[in-house]
Amino acid sequence: MRRISRKKALTLVKELDAFPKVPGSYVETTASGGTVSLVAFSLMAVLAFLEFFVYRNTWMNYEYEVDKDFTSKLRINVDITIAMRYIGADVLDLAETMVASDGLKYEPVKFELPPERKLWQMTLLHIQERLRVEHSLQNVLFKSAVKGAAPAPSQSDDGSSSLSACRIHGHMYVNKVAGNFHITIGKSIPHPRGHAHLAALVSHDSYNFSHRIDHLSFGEEIPGLINPLDGTEKITADANHMFQYFITIVPTKLNTYKVSAETHQYSVTERERVINHAAGSHGVSGIFMKYDISSLMVRVTEQHMPLWQFLVRLCGIVGGIFSTTGMIHGMVGFVVDVVCCRFQMGVYKRMDAPPSEQGDGQFVLPTESYSEE
């Protein structure tokens, strides 16, 4: 009968354990492993920091639906300076309803701008140019809610004879249908067939419809909305000149973390021509803004990444870097072993093999001699 020593028996039991043991190479500290760990943790920290800024960022979501509000009034906000006096402004809608311009004020001013207002106008024109190229800039303006009011016009100390221009500013409410807001010579007079303007007392040679649109908007005035015609200036040398603006108004509901309002955006195309009846160019001198209202409404909402999505992305960063760096470290180690001829495609030679291990790769269980009882 063979008797196995207790020490050898414990060794055999450990090797027959059902739970595999982690190889010693897995827990062995190496310079390459430490370097990979340091790079991995640094990369995780940087990406987690950048992901936090992504989480803090917001974006604008645009949704479109049919505008069902057809009973409310449309507000028109106007601030226009015309290079002549004795003019009148009114609105005639598609239903032949003339809207009184009681909410508009007529103020005699100089047409030339002071330096501070000229700088503001150049800033507006530059913003308009960038908005035509980079449409996403409007999202930045929506989120920042920048309220850029033009400097108040300075009161001139000169006599009224030097104030050759007229500034029309204020607001008025019109029906929510297509209409024509126009500025021409003389005050308007309603009559059964429409309306007329008293222009008989003004000479045609004195007409000058050069104008500057400091502000033109529809609906509630909200910060962060730059309108297409703000800052527009038109200069003409002809007395009889017609300026036409064709405006399409889009109802807009804006809901950001700073502003919540219902307003209107608009797009515009423009056309101008000289009135010359002898050459066949007929019409009335003045400024005509023909507007139409879109049947679609735009809902603009500022949205934010939810917290659960941020945590999932953060876990993905940590797990992805761990697995990726592990694979890269293993592949680099494999390549180094192949280049340095330390890798064999057959049997791995164990550096810590016991003395009883044979050269053919078989492990012989040590035994002791037995004695017969």
Disulfide bonds with the S-S distance in Angstrom:
none
